[in-house]
Amino acid sequence: QVQLVESGGGLVQPGGSLRLSCEVSGLRRLDYYASGWFRQTPGKEREGIATISVNGRTFYADSMKGRVNISRDHDEPILYLEINNLEPSDTAVYYCAVFDYPAATPDQTPIYWGQGTQVTVSS
């Protein structure tokens, strides 16, 4: 059974940074699949943030480009998302996800999702 468990969310001050983690199990290799991060707030559509493909190529949503970085752990099946210069509008539940193909962009739909981790940006 494929499971994704996010961590690292919490309360952060505006202008701060966070590093979210996603531990993946049930996959032979995390880097055999494209993976990514999404976020959602009540009343809004799910927003794709970033993806990383099997070949290591990364894609970022235009709205987040320059403030986020997606990466995979070198040794463990862990996906990371670094978010810089956080703003109150970044408050959302952040989800990691895995696709059923080796390459993906943030506008595509994954097949496996984590439960999400809450990020709240407030002073």
C-alpha positions as CSV (number, residue, x, y, z in Angstrom):
1,Q,0.0,0.0,0.0
2,V,1.4,3.3,-1.0
3,Q,1.6,5.8,1.8
4,L,2.8,9.4,1.9
5,V,3.2,11.2,5.1
6,E,3.9,14.9,5.2
7,S,5.6,16.7,8.0
8,G,7.2,20.0,8.8
9,G,4.2,22.2,8.7
10,G,3.3,24.6,11.4
11,L,3.1,28.2,12.3
12,V,5.7,30.5,10.8
13,Q,6.2,34.2,10.7
14,P,5.8,36.1,7.4
15,G,9.1,36.2,5.7
16,G,10.2,33.0,7.2
17,S,11.0,29.7,5.6
18,L,9.8,26.1,5.9
19,R,11.1,22.8,4.8
20,L,8.3,20.2,4.3
21,S,9.1,16.5,4.2
22,C,7.1,13.7,2.7
23,E,8.0,10.1,3.6
24,V,6.9,7.7,1.0
25,S,6.4,4.0,1.4
26,G,5.0,1.2,-0.7
27,L,6.9,2.2,-3.9
28,R,9.9,0.3,-5.1
29,R,11.7,3.6,-5.7
30,L,10.4,7.1,-5.2
31,D,12.6,8.2,-8.0
32,Y,10.9,5.8,-10.4
33,Y,7.9,8.1,-10.4
34,A,7.3,11.8,-10.8
35,S,6.3,13.4,-7.5
36,G,5.2,16.8,-6.4
37,W,3.6,19.2,-4.0
38,F,0.2,20.7,-4.0
39,R,-1.7,23.0,-1.6
40,Q,-5.3,23.8,-0.9
41,T,-7.3,26.2,1.2
42,P,-11.0,26.0,1.9
43,G,-13.0,27.3,-1.0
44,K,-10.1,27.2,-3.4
45,E,-9.0,24.8,-6.1
46,R,-6.1,22.6,-5.4
47,E,-3.0,24.3,-6.6
48,G,0.0,22.5,-8.0
49,I,3.2,24.0,-6.6
50,A,6.1,21.9,-7.9
51,T,7.0,18.6,-9.4
52,I,10.1,16.6,-9.9
53,S,10.4,14.0,-12.7
54,V,12.3,10.7,-12.8
55,N,15.1,12.4,-14.6
56,G,15.4,15.1,-11.9
57,R,13.8,17.8,-13.9
58,T,11.7,20.2,-11.8
59,F,8.7,22.2,-12.7
60,Y,7.2,25.0,-10.7
61,A,4.0,26.9,-10.8
62,D,4.5,30.4,-12.0
63,S,2.9,31.8,-8.8
64,M,5.6,30.1,-6.7
65,K,8.6,30.1,-8.9
66,G,11.6,31.6,-7.2
67,R,10.3,30.9,-3.7
68,V,10.1,27.2,-3.6
69,N,12.4,24.3,-4.3
70,I,11.5,20.7,-4.7
71,S,14.0,17.9,-4.2
72,R,14.3,14.2,-3.3
73,D,16.5,12.8,-0.6
74,H,19.6,11.2,-1.9
75,D,19.3,8.1,0.2
76,E,15.8,7.8,1.5
77,P,12.3,7.9,-0.2
78,I,11.6,11.4,1.0
79,L,10.4,14.3,-0.9
80,Y,11.1,17.8,0.2
81,L,9.6,21.2,-0.4
82,E,11.5,24.3,0.7
83,I,9.4,27.5,0.8
84,N,11.0,30.8,1.3
85,N,9.7,34.3,2.0
86,L,6.4,32.9,3.3
87,E,3.4,35.2,3.1
88,P,0.0,34.9,4.9
89,S,-1.5,33.9,1.5
90,D,0.7,30.8,1.6
91,T,-1.4,29.5,4.5
92,A,-2.8,26.2,3.3
93,V,-2.7,22.5,3.7
94,Y,0.2,21.2,1.7
95,Y,0.1,17.8,0.2
96,C,2.8,15.7,-1.4
97,A,1.8,13.4,-4.2
98,V,3.1,10.7,-6.6
99,F,2.2,10.4,-10.2
100,D,1.7,7.2,-12.2
101,Y,4.2,8.3,-14.8
102,P,7.8,9.4,-14.8
103,A,7.3,13.0,-15.7
104,A,4.7,15.5,-14.6
105,T,4.0,19.2,-14.3
106,P,2.1,20.9,-11.5
107,D,-1.0,21.1,-13.6
108,Q,-1.2,17.3,-13.9
109,T,-3.1,15.0,-11.6
110,P,-1.3,12.5,-9.3
111,I,-2.7,9.2,-8.2
112,Y,-1.3,9.0,-4.7
113,W,-1.7,11.6,-2.0
114,G,-0.6,12.3,1.5
115,Q,-2.9,13.5,4.2
116,G,-1.4,16.9,4.2
117,T,0.4,19.2,6.6
118,Q,-1.0,22.5,7.7
119,V,1.1,25.6,7.1
120,T,0.0,28.7,8.7
121,V,1.8,32.0,8.1
122,S,0.9,34.6,10.6
123,S,2.5,37.3,12.7
